[in-house]
């Protein structure tokens, strides 16, 4: 998959997760183990990764739905906590 970014702190060779849903996509840096040894990563860690991705997606949706300045600031803070590495 090829992705064009207009910002962010990603570098060539970073292991990332591309999470799609809700009409958008999110890219998060993840452990290199997911790229190098994905088949060997225990299912409990894959499940945790999926839970984190779901939380990030929900936070992103909350930010998109925010209307007041205060809602936007709060939603951005929550999204930064849940979605940034």
HELIX and SHEET records of a PDB file:
HELIX    1   1 UNK A   33  UNK A   36  1                                   4    
HELIX    2   2 UNK A   38  UNK A   40  5                                   3    
HELIX    3   3 UNK A   43  UNK A   65  1                                  23    
HELIX    4   4 UNK A   69  UNK A   83  1                                  15    
SHEET    1   A 2 UNK A  16  UNK A  21  0                                        
SHEET    2   A 2 UNK A  24  UNK A  29 -1                                        
END                                                                             
